[in-house]
Amino acid sequence: MVATPNTLSDFDPVKFTIVGFCADCQHDAPIPRINEDMEIPTLIEKLSCSQCGSGDCSIRIIYTGAGGFAYARS
Ligand SMILES: [Zn+2]
C-alpha cells in the first residue's frame, strides 16, 4: 500500500494553522492557503522565505483547536 501525502485540505483551516520556518534567517510566518489540493511535500518544496529569499524552509502544522470549550453531554 502506497501512502498518499496529505494535502492542505486535510487540515481544516479552523483547527490548524500552517506556519513556515526559514532555516537561514529564522523567519516564520503563517502560510497562505492558495491551493487546498496541494500536497504538503510539494508545498514545502515550493516554499521560499519572504524575508531573505532562501528556499531552505520547513513547515509546522499547529493544531489550534475548534475554538472555545466543549462540554461533555451526559
Ligand atoms: Zn529567511
N, CA, C, O and the ligand as a Tripos MOL2 file, in Angstrom:
@<TRIPOS>MOLECULE
protein
  297   295    75     0     0
PROTEIN
NO_CHARGES

@<TRIPOS>ATOM
      1 N           0.8460   -1.2000    0.0000 N.3       1 MET1
      2 CA          0.0000    0.0000    0.0000 C.3       1 MET1
      3 C           0.8830    1.2530    0.0000 C.2       1 MET1
      4 O           1.7960    1.3900    0.8140 O.2       1 MET1
      5 N           0.5930    2.1390   -0.9130 N.am      2 VAL2
      6 CA          1.3810    3.3660   -1.0330 C.3       2 VAL2
      7 C           0.7030    4.4780   -0.2400 C.2       2 VAL2
      8 O          -0.4860    4.7490   -0.4110 O.2       2 VAL2
      9 N           1.4670    5.1010    0.6120 N.am      3 ALA3
     10 CA          0.9180    6.2030    1.4000 C.3       3 ALA3
     11 C           0.7290    7.4350    0.5210 C.2       3 ALA3
     12 O           1.6270    7.8210   -0.2270 O.2       3 ALA3
     13 N          -0.4290    8.0350    0.6170 N.am      4 THR4
     14 CA         -0.7040    9.2640   -0.1160 C.3       4 THR4
     15 C          -0.3530   10.4530    0.7760 C.2       4 THR4
     16 O          -0.7930   10.5240    1.9230 O.2       4 THR4
     17 N           0.4380   11.3820    0.2490 N.am      5 PRO5
     18 CA          0.7780   12.5430    1.0860 C.3       5 PRO5
     19 C          -0.4670   13.3520    1.4380 C.2       5 PRO5
     20 O          -1.4070   13.4460    0.6500 O.2       5 PRO5
     21 N          -0.4550   13.9180    2.6070 N.am      6 ASN6
     22 CA         -1.5470   14.8050    2.9940 C.3       6 ASN6
     23 C          -1.5670   16.0410    2.1100 C.2       6 ASN6
     24 O          -0.5270   16.5080    1.6440 O.2       6 ASN6
     25 N          -2.7550   16.5580    1.8890 N.am      7 THR7
     26 CA         -2.8870   17.8360    1.2040 C.3       7 THR7
     27 C          -3.3600   18.8820    2.2110 C.2       7 THR7
     28 O          -3.7550   18.5560    3.3300 O.2       7 THR7
     29 N          -3.3110   20.1230    1.7960 N.am      8 LEU8
     30 CA         -3.7610   21.1930    2.6920 C.3       8 LEU8
     31 C          -5.1990   20.9900    3.1400 C.2       8 LEU8
     32 O          -5.5570   21.3260    4.2690 O.2       8 LEU8
     33 N          -6.0200   20.4410    2.2580 N.am      9 SER9
     34 CA         -7.4300   20.2770    2.5880 C.3       9 SER9
     35 C          -7.6530   19.2690    3.7160 C.2       9 SER9
     36 O          -8.7320   19.2130    4.3070 O.2       9 SER9
     37 N          -6.6090   18.4650    4.0110 N.am     10 ASP10
     38 CA         -6.7200   17.5360    5.1470 C.3      10 ASP10
     39 C          -6.6700   18.2670    6.4880 C.2      10 ASP10
     40 O          -7.0290   17.7130    7.5270 O.2      10 ASP10
     41 N          -6.2190   19.5200    6.4430 N.am     11 PHE11
     42 CA         -6.0850   20.2810    7.6820 C.3      11 PHE11
     43 C          -7.0740   21.4410    7.6780 C.2      11 PHE11
     44 O          -6.8550   22.4750    7.0470 O.2      11 PHE11
     45 N          -8.1540   21.2360    8.3950 N.am     12 ASP12
     46 CA         -9.2160   22.2280    8.4940 C.3      12 ASP12
     47 C          -8.6470   23.5870    8.9350 C.2      12 ASP12
     48 O          -8.0410   23.6920   10.0010 O.2      12 ASP12
     49 N          -8.8450   24.6280    8.1060 N.am     13 PRO13
     50 CA         -8.2830   25.9470    8.4540 C.3      13 PRO13
     51 C          -8.7990   26.4960    9.7750 C.2      13 PRO13
     52 O          -8.1730   27.3650   10.3800 O.2      13 PRO13
     53 N          -9.9410   25.9890   10.2180 N.am     14 VAL14
     54 CA        -10.4770   26.4280   11.5100 C.3      14 VAL14
     55 C          -9.6690   25.8360   12.6620 C.2      14 VAL14
     56 O          -9.5590   26.4290   13.7340 O.2      14 VAL14
     57 N          -9.1060   24.6510   12.4150 N.am     15 LYS15
     58 CA         -8.4480   23.9210   13.5010 C.3      15 LYS15
     59 C          -6.9300   23.9240   13.4190 C.2      15 LYS15
     60 O          -6.2430   23.6760   14.4100 O.2      15 LYS15
     61 N          -6.4080   24.2100   12.2190 N.am     16 PHE16
     62 CA         -4.9530   24.1260   12.0540 C.3      16 PHE16
     63 C          -4.3970   25.4090   11.4510 C.2      16 PHE16
     64 O          -5.0000   26.0100   10.5620 O.2      16 PHE16
     65 N          -3.2450   25.8110   11.9490 N.am     17 THR17
     66 CA         -2.5020   26.9020   11.3360 C.3      17 THR17
     67 C          -1.2150   26.3180   10.7880 C.2      17 THR17
     68 O          -0.4910   25.6230   11.5000 O.2      17 THR17
     69 N          -0.9260   26.5990    9.5200 N.am     18 ILE18
     70 CA          0.3030   26.1040    8.9140 C.3      18 ILE18
     71 C           1.2970   27.2530    8.8560 C.2      18 ILE18
     72 O           1.0520   28.2860    8.2340 O.2      18 ILE18
     73 N           2.4240   27.0420    9.5210 N.am     19 VAL19
     74 CA          3.4260   28.0900    9.6480 C.3      19 VAL19
     75 C           4.7040   27.6350    8.9660 C.2      19 VAL19
     76 O           5.1450   26.5010    9.1510 O.2      19 VAL19
     77 N           5.2950   28.5180    8.1790 N.am     20 GLY20
     78 CA          6.5660   28.2210    7.5360 C.3      20 GLY20
     79 C           7.7250   28.7820    8.3440 C.2      20 GLY20
     80 O           7.6300   29.8590    8.9320 O.2      20 GLY20
     81 N           8.8300   28.0270    8.3630 N.am     21 PHE21
     82 CA         10.0330   28.4640    9.0720 C.3      21 PHE21
     83 C          11.2080   28.4980    8.1080 C.2      21 PHE21
     84 O          11.3800   27.5910    7.2930 O.2      21 PHE21
     85 N          12.0060   29.5360    8.2030 N.am     22 CYS22
     86 CA         13.2020   29.6360    7.3820 C.3      22 CYS22
     87 C          14.4060   29.1780    8.1910 C.2      22 CYS22
     88 O          14.6350   29.6520    9.3040 O.2      22 CYS22
     89 N          15.1810   28.2410    7.6180 N.am     23 ALA23
     90 CA         16.3500   27.7070    8.3260 C.3      23 ALA23
     91 C          17.5010   28.7180    8.3260 C.2      23 ALA23
     92 O          18.3880   28.6530    9.1770 O.2      23 ALA23
     93 N          17.4850   29.6450    7.3740 N.am     24 ASP24
     94 CA         18.6050   30.5730    7.2350 C.3      24 ASP24
     95 C          18.4920   31.7980    8.1330 C.2      24 ASP24
     96 O          19.4740   32.2020    8.7580 O.2      24 ASP24
     97 N          17.2920   32.3970    8.2040 N.am     25 CYS25
     98 CA         17.1790   33.6400    8.9820 C.3      25 CYS25
     99 C          16.1950   33.5060   10.1420 C.2      25 CYS25
    100 O          15.9240   34.4790   10.8460 O.2      25 CYS25
    101 N          15.6620   32.3050   10.3370 N.am     26 GLN26
    102 CA         14.7550   32.0160   11.4530 C.3      26 GLN26
    103 C          13.4180   32.7460   11.3390 C.2      26 GLN26
    104 O          12.6480   32.8070   12.2970 O.2      26 GLN26
    105 N          13.1520   33.2990   10.1510 N.am     27 HIS27
    106 CA         11.8690   33.9650    9.9300 C.3      27 HIS27
    107 C          10.7530   32.9210    9.9630 C.2      27 HIS27
    108 O          10.9160   31.8110    9.4560 O.2      27 HIS27
    109 N           9.6310   33.2830   10.5580 N.am     28 ASP28
    110 CA          8.4850   32.3930   10.4780 C.3      28 ASP28
    111 C           7.2250   33.1910   10.2200 C.2      28 ASP28
    112 O           7.0880   34.3240   10.6800 O.2      28 ASP28
    113 N           6.2990   32.5880    9.4770 N.am     29 ALA29
    114 CA          5.0640   33.2670    9.1190 C.3      29 ALA29
    115 C           4.0240   32.2320    8.7120 C.2      29 ALA29
    116 O           4.3650   31.1770    8.1750 O.2      29 ALA29
    117 N           2.7590   32.5370    8.9680 N.am     30 PRO30
    118 CA          1.7060   31.6340    8.5040 C.3      30 PRO30
    119 C           1.7060   31.5630    6.9830 C.2      30 PRO30
    120 O           1.9480   32.5630    6.3070 O.2      30 PRO30
    121 N           1.4330   30.3810    6.4510 N.am     31 ILE31
    122 CA          1.4480   30.1820    5.0120 C.3      31 ILE31
    123 C           0.0500   30.4120    4.4520 C.2      31 ILE31
    124 O          -0.9150   29.8190    4.9330 O.2      31 ILE31
    125 N          -0.0690   31.2760    3.4300 N.am     32 PRO32
    126 CA         -1.3750   31.4790    2.8140 C.3      32 PRO32
    127 C          -1.8420   30.2250    2.0910 C.2      32 PRO32
    128 O          -1.0630   29.5790    1.3900 O.2      32 PRO32
    129 N          -3.1060   29.8840    2.2630 N.am     33 ARG33
    130 CA         -3.6210   28.6460    1.6760 C.3      33 ARG33
    131 C          -4.2010   28.9460    0.3090 C.2      33 ARG33
    132 O          -5.3970   29.2000    0.1670 O.2      33 ARG33
    133 N          -3.3360   28.9130   -0.6940 N.am     34 ILE34
    134 CA         -3.7530   29.2790   -2.0460 C.3      34 ILE34
    135 C          -4.3800   28.0990   -2.7500 C.2      34 ILE34
    136 O          -5.3790   28.2430   -3.4550 O.2      34 ILE34
    137 N          -3.7920   26.9300   -2.5610 N.am     35 ASN35
    138 CA         -4.2560   25.7450   -3.2670 C.3      35 ASN35
    139 C          -4.5070   24.6180   -2.2610 C.2      35 ASN35
    140 O          -3.5680   23.9940   -1.7670 O.2      35 ASN35
    141 N          -5.7640   24.3720   -1.9700 N.am     36 GLU36
    142 CA         -6.1290   23.3840   -0.9540 C.3      36 GLU36
    143 C          -5.7620   21.9610   -1.3670 C.2      36 GLU36
    144 O          -5.6450   21.0800   -0.5140 O.2      36 GLU36
    145 N          -5.5780   21.7280   -2.6700 N.am     37 ASP37
    146 CA         -5.2540   20.3880   -3.1490 C.3      37 ASP37
    147 C          -3.7610   20.1190   -3.1700 C.2      37 ASP37
    148 O          -3.3280   19.0160   -3.5030 O.2      37 ASP37
    149 N          -2.9760   21.1210   -2.8170 N.am     38 MET38
    150 CA         -1.5270   20.9480   -2.8740 C.3      38 MET38
    151 C          -1.0670   19.9770   -1.7840 C.2      38 MET38
    152 O          -1.4730   20.0790   -0.6270 O.2      38 MET38
    153 N          -0.2080   19.0330   -2.1840 N.am     39 GLU39
    154 CA          0.3250   18.0910   -1.2040 C.3      39 GLU39
    155 C           1.3690   18.7910   -0.3400 C.2      39 GLU39
    156 O           2.0930   19.6740   -0.7980 O.2      39 GLU39
    157 N           1.4240   18.3740    0.9140 N.am     40 ILE40
    158 CA          2.3220   19.0260    1.8690 C.3      40 ILE40
    159 C           3.7910   18.9900    1.4060 C.2      40 ILE40
    160 O           4.4730   20.0110    1.4960 O.2      40 ILE40
    161 N           4.2990   17.8420    0.9140 N.am     41 PRO41
    162 CA          5.7020   17.8350    0.4460 C.3      41 PRO41
    163 C           5.9440   18.8190   -0.7020 C.2      41 PRO41
    164 O           7.0160   19.4180   -0.7940 O.2      41 PRO41
    165 N           4.9450   18.9820   -1.5740 N.am     42 THR42
    166 CA          5.0630   19.9340   -2.6840 C.3      42 THR42
    167 C           5.0820   21.3630   -2.1480 C.2      42 THR42
    168 O           5.8430   22.2130   -2.6090 O.2      42 THR42
    169 N           4.2330   21.5940   -1.1750 N.am     43 LEU43
    170 CA          4.1750   22.9130   -0.5480 C.3      43 LEU43
    171 C           5.5380   23.2960    0.0290 C.2      43 LEU43
    172 O           6.0110   24.4160   -0.1610 O.2      43 LEU43
    173 N           6.1640   22.3500    0.7370 N.am     44 ILE44
    174 CA          7.4700   22.6160    1.3550 C.3      44 ILE44
    175 C           8.5140   22.8920    0.2720 C.2      44 ILE44
    176 O           9.3690   23.7660    0.4180 O.2      44 ILE44
    177 N           8.4210   22.1180   -0.8290 N.am     45 GLU45
    178 CA          9.3570   22.2770   -1.9350 C.3      45 GLU45
    179 C           9.2670   23.6700   -2.5620 C.2      45 GLU45
    180 O          10.2800   24.2570   -2.9420 O.2      45 GLU45
    181 N           8.0460   24.1860   -2.6650 N.am     46 LYS46
    182 CA          7.8260   25.4660   -3.3370 C.3      46 LYS46
    183 C           8.0480   26.6560   -2.4160 C.2      46 LYS46
    184 O           8.0930   27.8030   -2.8610 O.2      46 LYS46
    185 N           8.1850   26.3720   -1.1430 N.am     47 LEU47
    186 CA          8.2840   27.4350   -0.1600 C.3      47 LEU47
    187 C           9.5930   28.2040   -0.2850 C.2      47 LEU47
    188 O          10.6630   27.6160   -0.4410 O.2      47 LEU47
    189 N           9.4900   29.5240   -0.2140 N.am     48 SER48
    190 CA         10.7090   30.3040   -0.0760 C.3      48 SER48
    191 C          10.4520   31.4340    0.9110 C.2      48 SER48
    192 O           9.3260   31.9060    1.0640 O.2      48 SER48
    193 N          11.5120   31.8510    1.5690 N.am     49 CYS49
    194 CA         11.3870   32.8350    2.6400 C.3      49 CYS49
    195 C          11.0850   34.2150    2.0640 C.2      49 CYS49
    196 O          11.7550   34.6710    1.1380 O.2      49 CYS49
    197 N          10.0630   34.8810    2.6240 N.am     50 SER50
    198 CA          9.7000   36.2070    2.1280 C.3      50 SER50
    199 C          10.6620   37.2670    2.6630 C.2      50 SER50
    200 O          10.6490   38.4100    2.2060 O.2      50 SER50
    201 N          11.4780   36.8940    3.6100 N.am     51 GLN51
    202 CA         12.4000   37.8570    4.2060 C.3      51 GLN51
    203 C          13.7830   37.8180    3.5640 C.2      51 GLN51
    204 O          14.3440   38.8630    3.2340 O.2      51 GLN51
    205 N          14.3400   36.6060    3.3840 N.am     52 CYS52
    206 CA         15.6980   36.5210    2.8320 C.3      52 CYS52
    207 C          15.7460   35.7840    1.4930 C.2      52 CYS52
    208 O          16.7940   35.7370    0.8490 O.2      52 CYS52
    209 N          14.6160   35.2080    1.0710 N.am     53 GLY53
    210 CA         14.5590   34.5520   -0.2270 C.3      53 GLY53
    211 C          15.0760   33.1310   -0.2370 C.2      53 GLY53
    212 O          15.0980   32.4950   -1.2900 O.2      53 GLY53
    213 N          15.4930   32.6160    0.9070 N.am     54 SER54
    214 CA         16.0210   31.2580    0.9800 C.3      54 SER54
    215 C          14.9300   30.2250    0.7030 C.2      54 SER54
    216 O          13.7700   30.4120    1.0710 O.2      54 SER54
    217 N          15.3220   29.1410    0.0540 N.am     55 GLY55
    218 CA         14.3820   28.0530   -0.1840 C.3      55 GLY55
    219 C          14.5070   26.9710    0.8750 C.2      55 GLY55
    220 O          13.8310   25.9440    0.8060 O.2      55 GLY55
    221 N          15.3720   27.2020    1.8550 N.am     56 ASP56
    222 CA         15.6210   26.2100    2.8980 C.3      56 ASP56
    223 C          14.5930   26.3900    4.0170 C.2      56 ASP56
    224 O          14.9010   26.8760    5.1050 O.2      56 ASP56
    225 N          13.3560   25.9770    3.7060 N.am     57 CYS57
    226 CA         12.2570   26.2340    4.6220 C.3      57 CYS57
    227 C          11.5950   24.9280    5.0490 C.2      57 CYS57
    228 O          11.6630   23.9220    4.3430 O.2      57 CYS57
    229 N          10.9710   24.9610    6.1830 N.am     58 SER58
    230 CA         10.1810   23.8340    6.6460 C.3      58 SER58
    231 C           8.8540   24.3660    7.1700 C.2      58 SER58
    232 O           8.6730   25.5740    7.3240 O.2      58 SER58
    233 N           7.9440   23.4640    7.4390 N.am     59 ILE59
    234 CA          6.6590   23.9190    7.9710 C.3      59 ILE59
    235 C           6.3340   23.2130    9.2760 C.2      59 ILE59
    236 O           6.8270   22.1230    9.5650 O.2      59 ILE59
    237 N           5.4920   23.8690   10.0460 N.am     60 ARG60
    238 CA          4.8990   23.2530   11.2260 C.3      60 ARG60
    239 C           3.3840   23.3800   11.0810 C.2      60 ARG60
    240 O           2.8560   24.4340   10.7280 O.2      60 ARG60
    241 N           2.7140   22.2830   11.3600 N.am     61 ILE61
    242 CA          1.2550   22.3300   11.3560 C.3      61 ILE61
    243 C           0.8000   22.3680   12.8050 C.2      61 ILE61
    244 O           0.9970   21.4170   13.5610 O.2      61 ILE61
    245 N           0.1940   23.4720   13.1720 N.am     62 ILE62
    246 CA         -0.1340   23.7000   14.5740 C.3      62 ILE62
    247 C          -1.6370   23.5360   14.7790 C.2      62 ILE62
    248 O          -2.4460   24.1970   14.1280 O.2      62 ILE62
    249 N          -1.9860   22.6560   15.6810 N.am     63 TYR63
    250 CA         -3.3900   22.4460   15.9900 C.3      63 TYR63
    251 C          -3.8520   23.5390   16.9270 C.2      63 TYR63
    252 O          -3.3210   23.7000   18.0260 O.2      63 TYR63
    253 N          -4.8440   24.2850   16.4870 N.am     64 THR64
    254 CA         -5.3320   25.3960   17.3040 C.3      64 THR64
    255 C          -6.6940   25.0950   17.9060 C.2      64 THR64
    256 O          -7.2700   25.9310   18.6020 O.2      64 THR64
    257 N          -7.2060   23.9080   17.6390 N.am     65 GLY65
    258 CA         -8.4770   23.5190   18.2110 C.3      65 GLY65
    259 C          -9.6570   24.1320   17.4870 C.2      65 GLY65
    260 O          -9.4900   24.9150   16.5520 O.2      65 GLY65
    261 N         -10.8160   23.7810   17.9130 N.am     66 ALA66
    262 CA        -12.0340   24.2650   17.2640 C.3      66 ALA66
    263 C         -12.4710   25.6020   17.8340 C.2      66 ALA66
    264 O         -13.4530   26.1840   17.3740 O.2      66 ALA66
    265 N         -11.7560   26.0910   18.8250 N.am     67 GLY67
    266 CA        -12.0930   27.3670   19.4340 C.3      67 GLY67
    267 C         -13.0780   27.1950   20.5780 C.2      67 GLY67
    268 O         -14.1130   26.5430   20.4370 O.2      67 GLY67
    269 N         -12.7380   27.7920   21.7130 N.am     68 GLY68
    270 CA        -13.6310   27.7100   22.8640 C.3      68 GLY68
    271 C         -13.6020   26.3670   23.5370 C.2      68 GLY68
    272 O         -12.7450   25.5290   23.2550 O.2      68 GLY68
    273 N         -14.5290   26.1710   24.4160 N.am     69 PHE69
    274 CA        -14.5670   24.9440   25.2040 C.3      69 PHE69
    275 C         -15.8180   24.1450   24.8590 C.2      69 PHE69
    276 O         -16.8400   24.6970   24.4530 O.2      69 PHE69
    277 N         -15.7090   22.8440   25.0310 N.am     70 ALA70
    278 CA        -16.8590   21.9870   24.7950 C.3      70 ALA70
    279 C         -17.2430   21.3040   26.1120 C.2      70 ALA70
    280 O         -16.3830   20.8970   26.8930 O.2      70 ALA70
    281 N         -18.5210   21.1930   26.3290 N.am     71 TYR71
    282 CA        -18.9980   20.4730   27.4990 C.3      71 TYR71
    283 C         -19.4040   19.0690   27.1020 C.2      71 TYR71
    284 O         -20.0580   18.8660   26.0800 O.2      71 TYR71
    285 N         -19.0210   18.1270   27.8970 N.am     72 ALA72
    286 CA        -19.4370   16.7530   27.6440 C.3      72 ALA72
    287 C         -20.9270   16.6220   27.9170 C.2      72 ALA72
    288 O         -21.4360   17.0760   28.9420 O.2      72 ALA72
    289 N         -21.6030   15.9960   26.9810 N.am     73 ARG73
    290 CA        -23.0430   15.7880   27.1640 C.3      73 ARG73
    291 C         -23.2850   14.5250   27.9840 C.2      73 ARG73
    292 O         -22.6580   13.4960   27.7320 O.2      73 ARG73
    293 N         -24.1550   14.5910   28.9270 N.am     74 SER74
    294 CA        -24.4090   13.4130   29.7520 C.3      74 SER74
    295 C         -25.8060   12.8640   29.4800 C.2      74 SER74
    296 O         -26.2070   11.8680   30.0820 O.2      74 SER74
    297 ZN         14.7860   33.6360    5.5470 Zn       75 ZN75
@<TRIPOS>BOND
     1     1     2 1
     2     2     3 1
     3     3     4 2
     4     3     5 am
     5     5     6 1
     6     6     7 1
     7     7     8 2
     8     7     9 am
     9     9    10 1
    10    10    11 1
    11    11    12 2
    12    11    13 am
    13    13    14 1
    14    14    15 1
    15    15    16 2
    16    15    17 am
    17    17    18 1
    18    18    19 1
    19    19    20 2
    20    19    21 am
    21    21    22 1
    22    22    23 1
    23    23    24 2
    24    23    25 am
    25    25    26 1
    26    26    27 1
    27    27    28 2
    28    27    29 am
    29    29    30 1
    30    30    31 1
    31    31    32 2
    32    31    33 am
    33    33    34 1
    34    34    35 1
    35    35    36 2
    36    35    37 am
    37    37    38 1
    38    38    39 1
    39    39    40 2
    40    39    41 am
    41    41    42 1
    42    42    43 1
    43    43    44 2
    44    43    45 am
    45    45    46 1
    46    46    47 1
    47    47    48 2
    48    47    49 am
    49    49    50 1
    50    50    51 1
    51    51    52 2
    52    51    53 am
    53    53    54 1
    54    54    55 1
    55    55    56 2
    56    55    57 am
    57    57    58 1
    58    58    59 1
    59    59    60 2
    60    59    61 am
    61    61    62 1
    62    62    63 1
    63    63    64 2
    64    63    65 am
    65    65    66 1
    66    66    67 1
    67    67    68 2
    68    67    69 am
    69    69    70 1
    70    70    71 1
    71    71    72 2
    72    71    73 am
    73    73    74 1
    74    74    75 1
    75    75    76 2
    76    75    77 am
    77    77    78 1
    78    78    79 1
    79    79    80 2
    80    79    81 am
    81    81    82 1
    82    82    83 1
    83    83    84 2
    84    83    85 am
    85    85    86 1
    86    86    87 1
    87    87    88 2
    88    87    89 am
    89    89    90 1
    90    90    91 1
    91    91    92 2
    92    91    93 am
    93    93    94 1
    94    94    95 1
    95    95    96 2
    96    95    97 am
    97    97    98 1
    98    98    99 1
    99    99   100 2
   100    99   101 am
   101   101   102 1
   102   102   103 1
   103   103   104 2
   104   103   105 am
   105   105   106 1
   106   106   107 1
   107   107   108 2
   108   107   109 am
   109   109   110 1
   110   110   111 1
   111   111   112 2
   112   111   113 am
   113   113   114 1
   114   114   115 1
   115   115   116 2
   116   115   117 am
   117   117   118 1
   118   118   119 1
   119   119   120 2
   120   119   121 am
   121   121   122 1
   122   122   123 1
   123   123   124 2
   124   123   125 am
   125   125   126 1
   126   126   127 1
   127   127   128 2
   128   127   129 am
   129   129   130 1
   130   130   131 1
   131   131   132 2
   132   131   133 am
   133   133   134 1
   134   134   135 1
   135   135   136 2
   136   135   137 am
   137   137   138 1
   138   138   139 1
   139   139   140 2
   140   139   141 am
   141   141   142 1
   142   142   143 1
   143   143   144 2
   144   143   145 am
   145   145   146 1
   146   146   147 1
   147   147   148 2
   148   147   149 am
   149   149   150 1
   150   150   151 1
   151   151   152 2
   152   151   153 am
   153   153   154 1
   154   154   155 1
   155   155   156 2
   156   155   157 am
   157   157   158 1
   158   158   159 1
   159   159   160 2
   160   159   161 am
   161   161   162 1
   162   162   163 1
   163   163   164 2
   164   163   165 am
   165   165   166 1
   166   166   167 1
   167   167   168 2
   168   167   169 am
   169   169   170 1
   170   170   171 1
   171   171   172 2
   172   171   173 am
   173   173   174 1
   174   174   175 1
   175   175   176 2
   176   175   177 am
   177   177   178 1
   178   178   179 1
   179   179   180 2
   180   179   181 am
   181   181   182 1
   182   182   183 1
   183   183   184 2
   184   183   185 am
   185   185   186 1
   186   186   187 1
   187   187   188 2
   188   187   189 am
   189   189   190 1
   190   190   191 1
   191   191   192 2
   192   191   193 am
   193   193   194 1
   194   194   195 1
   195   195   196 2
   196   195   197 am
   197   197   198 1
   198   198   199 1
   199   199   200 2
   200   199   201 am
   201   201   202 1
   202   202   203 1
   203   203   204 2
   204   203   205 am
   205   205   206 1
   206   206   207 1
   207   207   208 2
   208   207   209 am
   209   209   210 1
   210   210   211 1
   211   211   212 2
   212   211   213 am
   213   213   214 1
   214   214   215 1
   215   215   216 2
   216   215   217 am
   217   217   218 1
   218   218   219 1
   219   219   220 2
   220   219   221 am
   221   221   222 1
   222   222   223 1
   223   223   224 2
   224   223   225 am
   225   225   226 1
   226   226   227 1
   227   227   228 2
   228   227   229 am
   229   229   230 1
   230   230   231 1
   231   231   232 2
   232   231   233 am
   233   233   234 1
   234   234   235 1
   235   235   236 2
   236   235   237 am
   237   237   238 1
   238   238   239 1
   239   239   240 2
   240   239   241 am
   241   241   242 1
   242   242   243 1
   243   243   244 2
   244   243   245 am
   245   245   246 1
   246   246   247 1
   247   247   248 2
   248   247   249 am
   249   249   250 1
   250   250   251 1
   251   251   252 2
   252   251   253 am
   253   253   254 1
   254   254   255 1
   255   255   256 2
   256   255   257 am
   257   257   258 1
   258   258   259 1
   259   259   260 2
   260   259   261 am
   261   261   262 1
   262   262   263 1
   263   263   264 2
   264   263   265 am
   265   265   266 1
   266   266   267 1
   267   267   268 2
   268   267   269 am
   269   269   270 1
   270   270   271 1
   271   271   272 2
   272   271   273 am
   273   273   274 1
   274   274   275 1
   275   275   276 2
   276   275   277 am
   277   277   278 1
   278   278   279 1
   279   279   280 2
   280   279   281 am
   281   281   282 1
   282   282   283 1
   283   283   284 2
   284   283   285 am
   285   285   286 1
   286   286   287 1
   287   287   288 2
   288   287   289 am
   289   289   290 1
   290   290   291 1
   291   291   292 2
   292   291   293 am
   293   293   294 1
   294   294   295 1
   295   295   296 2
@<TRIPOS>SUBSTRUCTURE
     1 MET1         2 RESIDUE 1 A MET
     2 VAL2         6 RESIDUE 1 A VAL
     3 ALA3        10 RESIDUE 1 A ALA
     4 THR4        14 RESIDUE 1 A THR
     5 PRO5        18 RESIDUE 1 A PRO
     6 ASN6        22 RESIDUE 1 A ASN
     7 THR7        26 RESIDUE 1 A THR
     8 LEU8        30 RESIDUE 1 A LEU
     9 SER9        34 RESIDUE 1 A SER
    10 ASP10       38 RESIDUE 1 A ASP
    11 PHE11       42 RESIDUE 1 A PHE
    12 ASP12       46 RESIDUE 1 A ASP
    13 PRO13       50 RESIDUE 1 A PRO
    14 VAL14       54 RESIDUE 1 A VAL
    15 LYS15       58 RESIDUE 1 A LYS
    16 PHE16       62 RESIDUE 1 A PHE
    17 THR17       66 RESIDUE 1 A THR
    18 ILE18       70 RESIDUE 1 A ILE
    19 VAL19       74 RESIDUE 1 A VAL
    20 GLY20       78 RESIDUE 1 A GLY
    21 PHE21       82 RESIDUE 1 A PHE
    22 CYS22       86 RESIDUE 1 A CYS
    23 ALA23       90 RESIDUE 1 A ALA
    24 ASP24       94 RESIDUE 1 A ASP
    25 CYS25       98 RESIDUE 1 A CYS
    26 GLN26      102 RESIDUE 1 A GLN
    27 HIS27      106 RESIDUE 1 A HIS
    28 ASP28      110 RESIDUE 1 A ASP
    29 ALA29      114 RESIDUE 1 A ALA
    30 PRO30      118 RESIDUE 1 A PRO
    31 ILE31      122 RESIDUE 1 A ILE
    32 PRO32      126 RESIDUE 1 A PRO
    33 ARG33      130 RESIDUE 1 A ARG
    34 ILE34      134 RESIDUE 1 A ILE
    35 ASN35      138 RESIDUE 1 A ASN
    36 GLU36      142 RESIDUE 1 A GLU
    37 ASP37      146 RESIDUE 1 A ASP
    38 MET38      150 RESIDUE 1 A MET
    39 GLU39      154 RESIDUE 1 A GLU
    40 ILE40      158 RESIDUE 1 A ILE
    41 PRO41      162 RESIDUE 1 A PRO
    42 THR42      166 RESIDUE 1 A THR
    43 LEU43      170 RESIDUE 1 A LEU
    44 ILE44      174 RESIDUE 1 A ILE
    45 GLU45      178 RESIDUE 1 A GLU
    46 LYS46      182 RESIDUE 1 A LYS
    47 LEU47      186 RESIDUE 1 A LEU
    48 SER48      190 RESIDUE 1 A SER
    49 CYS49      194 RESIDUE 1 A CYS
    50 SER50      198 RESIDUE 1 A SER
    51 GLN51      202 RESIDUE 1 A GLN
    52 CYS52      206 RESIDUE 1 A CYS
    53 GLY53      210 RESIDUE 1 A GLY
    54 SER54      214 RESIDUE 1 A SER
    55 GLY55      218 RESIDUE 1 A GLY
    56 ASP56      222 RESIDUE 1 A ASP
    57 CYS57      226 RESIDUE 1 A CYS
    58 SER58      230 RESIDUE 1 A SER
    59 ILE59      234 RESIDUE 1 A ILE
    60 ARG60      238 RESIDUE 1 A ARG
    61 ILE61      242 RESIDUE 1 A ILE
    62 ILE62      246 RESIDUE 1 A ILE
    63 TYR63      250 RESIDUE 1 A TYR
    64 THR64      254 RESIDUE 1 A THR
    65 GLY65      258 RESIDUE 1 A GLY
    66 ALA66      262 RESIDUE 1 A ALA
    67 GLY67      266 RESIDUE 1 A GLY
    68 GLY68      270 RESIDUE 1 A GLY
    69 PHE69      274 RESIDUE 1 A PHE
    70 ALA70      278 RESIDUE 1 A ALA
    71 TYR71      282 RESIDUE 1 A TYR
    72 ALA72      286 RESIDUE 1 A ALA
    73 ARG73      290 RESIDUE 1 A ARG
    74 SER74      294 RESIDUE 1 A SER
    75 ZN75       297 GROUP 0 **** ****
